[in-house]
């Protein structure tokens, strides 16, 4: 079984604890739906970027004797963190919008 705190080091806003869910969304629902649709489209692009990074990293590791490129790995982590924040917003688990509305962690 996987460790539930496996990604705590890359999700600093959670700090190893489950963030409190909003009891009620305070944002205008029309605006929230619009933001969610925009973020959903951005998530499609992010999925493509993750795929490209995975293929690029595989090629780099084949060429460099199984040694991954740190910059590619860090880029993948950044996209993954953004994707997690976007998912939390569009599913109503958080009222914090992901980048570009807030800082990219």
Backbone as numpy.savetxt, mean C-alpha at the origin, in Angstrom:
# Nx Ny Nz CAx CAy CAz Cx Cy Cz
1.73 -21.09 10.22 0.89 -19.92 10.22 1.78 -18.67 10.22
1.35 -17.65 9.52 2.13 -16.43 9.44 2.02 -15.58 10.70
3.07 -14.81 10.91 3.12 -13.90 12.05 2.22 -12.70 11.75
1.24 -12.40 12.61 0.34 -11.28 12.34 1.04 -9.93 12.39
2.23 -9.87 12.96 2.97 -8.61 13.05 4.14 -8.56 12.06
4.08 -9.40 11.04 5.17 -9.51 10.08 5.49 -8.19 9.39
4.49 -7.38 9.12 4.71 -6.15 8.38 4.61 -4.90 9.24
4.68 -5.04 10.55 4.59 -3.88 11.43 5.69 -2.86 11.16
6.87 -3.33 10.78 7.98 -2.41 10.56 7.78 -1.54 9.32
6.91 -1.93 8.40 6.67 -1.11 7.21 5.32 -0.38 7.28
4.60 -0.56 8.36 3.34 0.14 8.56 3.43 0.95 9.86
4.25 1.99 9.88 4.51 2.72 11.12 3.27 3.32 11.75
2.25 3.64 10.96 1.06 4.25 11.55 0.27 3.26 12.40
0.48 1.97 12.22 -0.22 0.98 13.02 0.53 0.68 14.31
1.85 0.78 14.29 2.65 0.59 15.49 2.47 -0.76 16.16
2.14 -1.77 15.42 1.99 -3.10 15.99 0.63 -3.35 16.60
-0.23 -2.35 16.62 -1.57 -2.49 17.18 -2.58 -2.26 16.08
-3.72 -2.84 16.23 -4.80 -2.63 15.27 -5.33 -1.21 15.45
-5.32 -0.44 14.36 -5.83 0.92 14.43 -7.33 0.90 14.69
-7.80 1.90 15.43 -9.22 1.97 15.75 -10.01 2.32 14.49
-11.03 1.53 14.22 -11.90 1.79 13.07 -12.82 2.95 13.39
-13.13 3.74 12.38 -14.09 4.82 12.63 -15.47 4.23 12.91
-16.14 4.76 13.93 -17.50 4.30 14.25 -18.45 4.69 13.12
-18.22 5.89 12.61 -19.06 6.41 11.53 -18.16 7.27 10.65
-18.34 7.18 9.37 -17.54 7.97 8.43 -18.03 9.42 8.49
-17.11 10.35 8.75 -17.51 11.76 8.88 -17.48 12.50 7.55
-16.86 11.91 6.55 -16.71 12.53 5.24 -18.03 12.46 4.45
-18.26 13.42 3.58 -19.41 13.41 2.69 -19.36 12.13 1.84
-20.44 11.37 1.80 -20.44 10.08 1.11 -20.24 10.21 -0.40
-20.76 11.27 -0.99 -20.55 11.47 -2.42 -19.07 11.66 -2.74
-18.41 12.48 -1.92 -16.97 12.72 -2.10 -16.19 11.44 -1.83
-16.59 10.70 -0.80 -15.88 9.46 -0.47 -15.99 8.44 -1.61
-17.17 8.33 -2.21 -17.34 7.41 -3.33 -16.48 7.84 -4.51
-16.43 9.13 -4.80 -15.59 9.64 -5.88 -14.12 9.35 -5.62
-13.65 9.66 -4.39 -12.26 9.35 -4.04 -11.98 7.85 -4.14
-12.92 7.04 -3.70 -12.73 5.59 -3.75 -12.60 5.10 -5.19
-13.39 5.65 -6.10 -13.28 5.26 -7.51 -11.93 5.68 -8.10
-11.48 6.88 -7.76 -10.17 7.35 -8.24 -9.06 6.46 -7.68
-9.15 6.14 -6.40 -8.14 5.29 -5.76 -8.17 3.89 -6.35
-9.35 3.39 -6.66 -9.49 2.06 -7.27 -8.75 2.00 -8.60
-8.89 3.05 -9.42 -8.16 3.11 -10.70 -6.66 3.17 -10.43
-6.25 3.98 -9.45 -4.83 4.07 -9.10 -4.30 2.72 -8.62
-5.13 1.94 -7.92 -4.72 0.62 -7.45 -4.48 -0.33 -8.63
-5.23 -0.16 -9.70 -4.99 -0.97 -10.91 -3.61 -0.67 -11.47
-3.25 0.60 -11.53 -1.91 0.97 -11.99 -0.85 0.43 -11.03
-1.12 0.51 -9.73 -0.16 0.02 -8.73 0.07 -1.48 -8.90
-0.97 -2.23 -9.22 -0.81 -3.67 -9.45 0.12 -3.93 -10.63
-0.01 -3.14 -11.67 0.87 -3.26 -12.83 2.30 -2.93 -12.44
2.47 -1.88 -11.66 3.82 -1.49 -11.22 4.46 -2.60 -10.39
3.68 -3.22 -9.50 4.21 -4.32 -8.69 4.65 -5.47 -9.58
3.86 -5.78 -10.60 4.24 -6.84 -11.54 5.51 -6.53 -12.29
5.65 -5.28 -12.74 6.87 -4.87 -13.45 8.07 -4.94 -12.53
7.91 -4.48 -11.28 9.01 -4.55 -10.31 9.41 -5.99 -10.03
8.43 -6.88 -9.96 8.73 -8.30 -9.70 9.54 -8.92 -10.84
9.14 -8.63 -12.07 9.88 -9.15 -13.23 11.27 -8.54 -13.28
11.37 -7.23 -13.06 12.67 -6.55 -13.06 13.59 -7.14 -11.98
13.05 -7.35 -10.78 13.86 -7.90 -9.70 14.31 -9.32 -10.02
13.45 -10.11 -10.65 13.82 -11.48 -11.02 14.98 -11.47 -12.02
14.91 -10.56 -12.98 16.00 -10.45 -13.97 17.29 -10.02 -13.28
17.19 -9.02 -12.41 18.37 -8.54 -11.68 18.98 -9.67 -10.86
18.13 -10.45 -10.18 18.64 -11.54 -9.35 19.28 -12.64 -10.19
18.76 -12.88 -11.38 19.38 -13.87 -12.27 20.76 -13.40 -12.72
20.88 -12.13 -13.00 22.15 -11.57 -13.49 23.16 -11.42 -12.36
22.71 -11.03 -11.17 23.61 -10.73 -10.05 23.80 -11.88 -9.07
23.57 -13.08 -9.48 23.80 -14.21 -8.60 22.90 -14.23 -7.38
21.60 -14.08 -7.56 20.58 -14.16 -6.52 20.57 -12.99 -5.55
21.32 -11.93 -5.85 21.34 -10.76 -4.97 20.31 -9.74 -5.45
19.28 -9.45 -4.62 18.26 -8.49 -5.04 18.77 -7.05 -5.02
18.18 -6.23 -5.85 18.50 -4.81 -5.89 17.71 -4.09 -4.80
18.40 -3.36 -3.94 17.75 -2.69 -2.80 16.74 -1.64 -3.24
17.08 -0.87 -4.26 16.18 0.20 -4.71 14.88 -0.37 -5.27
14.98 -1.47 -6.01 13.76 -2.11 -6.54 12.93 -2.67 -5.39
13.60 -3.31 -4.42 12.89 -3.86 -3.27 12.22 -2.75 -2.46
12.91 -1.64 -2.25 12.34 -0.51 -1.51 11.14 0.09 -2.26
11.25 0.18 -3.58 10.13 0.69 -4.38 8.92 -0.23 -4.23
9.15 -1.53 -4.25 8.07 -2.48 -4.05 7.42 -2.34 -2.69
8.24 -2.12 -1.67 7.71 -1.92 -0.32 6.87 -0.66 -0.25
7.34 0.43 -0.87 6.59 1.68 -0.88 5.24 1.51 -1.57
5.22 0.83 -2.71 3.97 0.60 -3.42 3.04 -0.28 -2.57
3.62 -1.27 -1.91 2.82 -2.15 -1.05 2.19 -1.41 0.12
2.95 -0.52 0.74 2.41 0.28 1.85 1.29 1.18 1.35
1.51 1.82 0.20 0.48 2.67 -0.38 -0.77 1.84 -0.68
-0.58 0.65 -1.24 -1.70 -0.22 -1.60 -2.50 -0.60 -0.35
-1.80 -0.90 0.74 -2.48 -1.26 1.99 -3.30 -0.08 2.52
-2.73 1.12 2.49 -3.46 2.31 2.95 -4.67 2.58 2.06
-4.49 2.41 0.75 -5.60 2.61 -0.18 -6.72 1.61 0.09
-6.36 0.37 0.34 -7.35 -0.66 0.64 -8.11 -0.33 1.92
-7.38 0.11 2.94 -8.03 0.47 4.21 -9.02 1.62 3.99
-8.67 2.59 3.14 -9.57 3.72 2.90 -10.82 3.28 2.14
-10.65 2.58 1.03 -11.82 2.26 0.20 -12.74 1.22 0.84
-12.22 0.46 1.81 -13.08 -0.51 2.49 -13.68 0.04 3.78
-13.40 1.30 4.11 -13.99 1.94 5.28 -13.28 1.63 6.58
-12.09 1.06 6.52 -11.34 0.75 7.73 -10.59 1.98 8.24
-10.48 3.01 7.41 -9.75 4.22 7.78 -10.34 5.41 7.05
-10.21 6.58 7.66 -10.62 7.81 6.99 -9.44 8.55 6.38
-8.25 7.98 6.50 -7.04 8.61 5.98 -6.86 8.20 4.53
-6.89 9.19 3.64 -6.67 8.92 2.22 -5.18 8.66 1.98
-4.86 7.79 1.02 -3.45 7.56 0.71 -2.88 8.72 -0.13
-1.57 8.63 -0.42 -0.94 9.59 -1.31 -1.75 9.63 -2.60
-2.00 10.72 -3.21 -1.39 12.05 -3.11 -2.09 13.00 -2.14
-3.11 12.54 -1.43 -3.82 13.40 -0.49 -3.09 13.54 0.84
-2.27 12.56 1.17 -1.46 12.61 2.39 -0.02 12.27 2.02
0.87 12.47 2.96 2.28 12.16 2.72 2.48 10.67 2.47
3.43 10.35 1.62 3.81 8.96 1.38 4.83 8.59 2.45
4.51 7.59 3.25 5.42 7.16 4.33 6.64 6.47 3.79
